């Protein structure tokens, strides 16, 4: 029996738990603002289009930063890069909570996105470097922390948002400050330094046809992902109002808690089974098609609160499978260092996430409440076409040998989220 098998997954150095805690809080930031978007609109006299830019600024800066995180971490080292990211999140989450206008929040969310990019690009590599029991157990711990963050983010946002829309921002800053101190004090074990990465490595990676195919596919997929995530609170609130129901931050938080929990379950437990038994590309095609059907149902039933709630939660099941399957495919698609390939892929895909919130409000105002969902269906259709046309570039997927645990960890850390 190996040392990895003998060691309990729960028997880890305190530094590992500190990083896992900070990782969970970091991923809370993705869905944290969802439940408070309508409240921000009401209290700061902002349109839905303006408040959805909280997602756009965050994701746009994250996307751009992803092209350079490998270069930065290879110069600063894993721990200092992580701490720099955590510090930026604390500062900008606090400033967002203290803001007086929606424009200020949008700007501070951009700084938050930079911090998030620096942290998530190095967090799992740090866990692998500090963990006992081997890389497999470290990955499980990271995925568990990620799932907790994705599920709890909307729930925490809804609970604190009932007090004030500022609450989720200050709450995140406080939790991340604890994470910063814990990592700074407890992560003492020297970590393996990353291999030096050139400044332009992220852009050069797009010359690989397989990676380009997957990145463009993910760009259109993420358009659909963040249409659902950023836009859905508004038609839900409108549908509830027509029924005479109060549907505030707490209720929205519960809905997106269900979404995040569903995403976490399928990402960790279901997707690996499906990809092993069916294959990566068949799983991707099937999941894209199913997500398109769900978004079409939302477009048709945009006036129905039960339809919207049910569709959002069910979509979480599909999104978890898609995120994991896409990441696995990227990991096998090129002979580039996996941290470089995954950062480049993530940078392109986050651009799709940044575009969706920026245009959804205008589409709804011009063409009706269901229009953003139909455009998302169209984006998924494009993703399917790109994946099909570029399929010949992925013929080798599944046959490429794995690299070191640290390289694998860096890749998963930046590539496994929507």
N, C-alpha and C positions, 0 to 999 in steps of 0.2 A: 504494500500500500504506500502511495506517495505521501510526501509531506503535505501537499495541497489537499489530499483526501482526508488526512488525519486531523487537520486543523479546522475547527469550527468557523463558519463564516462570521459568527458573532465575536470571535476572539481576535480582535483587531487592535492595533495601537490607537491611542486616543486621537492622534493626528488624522487618521483615516476617518474617524467619525466627525471630526471638525470639518474636513473637506466635504464629506457627504452632506452635512448640515448646510454648509454654504451653497452646495450645488442645488439642494432642494429649494432654498430661498431664491437662488438665481432663476430657476425655472418657474417659480411662482410669478415672476415679473411678466411672463408672456401673457397669462390670462388674468392678471390682477386687475387691470383697468377695465376689463369687459363689463362687470356689473355696474360701474360708476359712470359709464359714458353718458347715459341719459341725464344723470344728475349733474354732471359737468356742463352739459348743454343748457340745462335749465338755470343753474346758479350763475354761470358766467356768460349767459346770453349768447351762446355759441350754436352754430348750426351743426347737424350731424356730420356734415362734410368736414367741418373744422375739427371736431373732437376725434373723428376717426384718424386724423393726421397724427394722433398720439402713437398709433401703430406705425404709420408711414415713416416718421422721423426716426423712431427706434430701430426699425428694420433696415432702413436705408443706410444708416451709419454702421449698423452691424454688418451689413452686406459688404460695404466698402472696406471696413476694417478687416474682414475675413481674408482679404487678399494679402494682408501684411502681417497677420498674427504669427505666422511661422517665422518670418524674418525677425520680428520683435522678440519672441520667446527664445529664439536661438541666440540672441544677444544678451537679454536680461536674465535668462534662466527661468525655469518653470515656476518656482516659488515667487520670485519678484514680479513676474508677469501676472500671476494669480492675484497677488496682493494689490497690484496696481489696478486691476480690474475691479476688485472688491471695493477699493477706496473710491473709485469713480462712481460706482453704483450708489454708495452711501451718500456722497456729496450731491449727486444729481437727483436722487430720489427725494432727498430733503428739500432741495431747491424747488422741485416740482410741487411738493406739498405746500410750500410757502408761497406759491405763485398767485398772482392776482388776475391774470388773464390766461385765456386758452393758448395764446401765442407763446407765452412764457413756458407753459407746460410742454408744448410741442418741442421747443428748443431744448429744454432740460431732459426730455426723453431721448433726444439725440445723444447727449452725453452719457446717459444711462446705457444706450445701445453700444457705445464704444467700450464701456466697462464690461458689459456682458460678453462682447466678442473676445476680449482679452481673457476673461475668466474661463468661459466654456471651452476655449481652445486648449487649455492646459489642465483643467480640473481632473479629468480622468487619468491622464498621464501621471499626475501627482498621486492619485489614489493607488494606481498600480505600483508606483515606486515606493510607496510607504506601507502597503498592505502586507499582511502575513497570509500564507495559504495559497499564494499564486494569483496570476492575473485573472483567471476565470471567476474566482470569488470576488475580486475587486470590481470586475465589470458588473456582476450581479448587484453589488452594493450600490454602484453608481446608477444603474438602471432603476433600482428601487427608490433612490433619492430623487431621481428625475421624475418618476411616476408620482411620488408624493407631491413634488412641487407643481407639476402640471394639474393635479387634481385639487390641491389645497389652495392654489393661487386664486381662482375665482371664488372659492368659499370664503377665504380671508378677505378678499376684496369686497364681497357682499356684506360680510359681518361688520367690518370697519366702515364701509360706505354708508351703512345705515346711520352712523353717528355723524359722519361728514365725508364728503368726497376726498378730503385731504387725508383721512385716516389711513387708507391703504398705502399711500406714498410714505408717510412717516413710519408706519408699521414695518414696511420693507426696509427702510433705512436703518431702523433700530435692529432688526434681525440680522441684516447684513453686517452691521458694525460688530455684533457679537461674533459672527462668522469670521470677520477680518481678524479680530483679536485672537480667536481660537486658532486659526491657521498660523498667524504670526508667532504665537507662543509655543504651540504644540508640534508644529511641523519642523522637527530638528534633524531628522535623518537626511543626509545628503542625497539628492536626487540625481539620477543620470542626466547629464546635460544633453539637450537636443543637438542633433547634427546641424551645422551651420546651413542656413537657407538663404539664397540670394533674394534681394528686394523684389525682383520681378518674377520670382518663381510662380506665384499664383496666376499671373497673366499668361506666362509661357505654357502653363499646364493646359490651357484651352486649345492648344494646337493638337492635342491628342483627340482624334475623332470620337473615340468611345466616351471620353469625359465630356466633350462638347455635347454629344447626343443626350447624355444623362442630365447635364446641367440645364439645357434648354427644356427638356421634358419637365424637370423639377420646377423651373421658372413658371411654366403655365399651371402646373399642379398647385404650387403655392399660391397662385392667384385665387384658385378655388378655395384652398384652405383658409386663407385670411379674409375672403369674402364672407365665409360662414362665421368666422370668429369675430371679426370686427363689425360687420354690418348687422348681424342677427339680433342684437339687443334692441334695435330700433323697431323693426316690425313686431317683435314680441311685445314690447311696451305698448305699441299702438293697438295690437289685437286685444291685449288685456283691457285697455281703456274702453274699447268698444263693448266689452262684456261688463263694464262697470267694476273691474277688479283693480286692486292696487298691485302693481308689479314693479317693485323697486329694486334697489341694489341687492337686498337679501334674497329675493326670489330669483333674480338673474344669476346670483352667485350659486344657488342650488342647482340650477339648470346646467351651468357650465362646470360645476363640480362633477355632475354626472357625465358630462362630455369628457372631462379630463380623466376621470376614473376609467371610463371605457377605453380611452386611448392608451392609458398606461397598461391596462390588462392585456390588450391584444398586442401591444408593442413588445412586451416582455415575454408573454406566455404563448400567444397564438401564432404570431408571425414566424418565429423560428421553425415551428412545426410545419406550417404551410410551405415555407420556402424549401425546406428539406424534402418534403414529400411531393410537391407539385413542380417546383422550380421557380426561379426568381421572375423571369419574364412572364410566364402565365399568371403568376400571382399579381404582378403589376397591372397587366391588361384587365384582369377580372376586377381588381379593386378600383381602378380608374373608372371602369364602366359602372360599377355599383355606386360609387360616389357621385357620378354624373346623374344617375337616377334619383338619388336622395336630394340633390340640389334642384332637380326638375320638380320634384314633389314640393319642395319648399317654394319654388316659384309659383306653382299652381295653387298652393294652399297658404300663401303669404298672409291672408286675413284670418287664418285659424290658429289660435294659440296652441291647442293640443298638437296639431300637425307640426308646427315649428319646434316645439319642445321635444317631441318624439324624434323628429328628424335630426336635430342637433346631437342628441345623445347617441342615436344609432350611427351617425356619421363619425363619432369618436371611435367606434369599433373599427371602421374602415381606415380611418386616418392612422391609427396605430400600426396597422398592417403595412400601409403604404410607406410610412416613415422608415420602418425597419427594413423593408424589402429594398427600398431605394438605396439606403445606406449600404446594405450588403452588396448590392450590385456595383456601387461606386468603388467599394473596397477591392473588388475583383477586376475592375474594368481596365486598369492601366498598370504599367510597370513603374509609375512614379512613386516616390515616398508617399505613404498613405495619408500622412498629415497634410501634405501639400495638395494632393488630389481632393481630399475631403474639404479643406478650407476653400479651395477654388469653387468646388461644387456648391458649397453652402453660400458663398458670396453671391453666386448667380441666382440661386433659388430664393434667397431672401429678397432679391430685387422684385420678384413676383409678389411676395408678401407685402412689400412696400407700395406697389402700384395699386393693389386691390382696394385698400381703405381710401386711397386718394381719389379714386374715381367712383366708388359705389354710391356715395351720397349724391353726386351730380346725376348719375344714371337714374337713381330712384326719383329724384325731383323732376327729371325730364321725361322719363318713360314709364314711371309707375313703380310701386314698391317691390314688385317681383322681378324687375329688370336686372338688378345686380346678380341674382341667382342664375338667370338665363345666360348672362355673359360668362359667369363662372362655368356653366355647362359647356359653353363654347370653348373656353380655355382648356378644359379637360379633354375635349375632342381634339384640340390641337396637340396636347401632350401625347395622346394615343397615336396620332399620325406621326409625330416626330419619333416616338419610340419604335413604331413599326418600320418607318423608312430607314432609320439608323440602326436597325436590328443587326445588320451584318457586321457592324463594328463591335458587337457584344457577343459574338459567337464563342469567344474563349472564356466567357464568364463562368465561374465555377471550377475552373481548372488551374487557377493561378495559386501558387503557394503563399501561405501567410508569412508575414514578417514578424519582427520582434514584438513582445508584449507591449513595450512602450509605444512603438509605432502604431500598433493596433488601437491602443487606448486613445492616442491623440486623434486618430481618425474617427473613432466612434464618438468621442467627446464633441467634435464640431459638426459631424454630419448626420446625427441621428434624430434631429428635430426638425419640425416643420417650420 
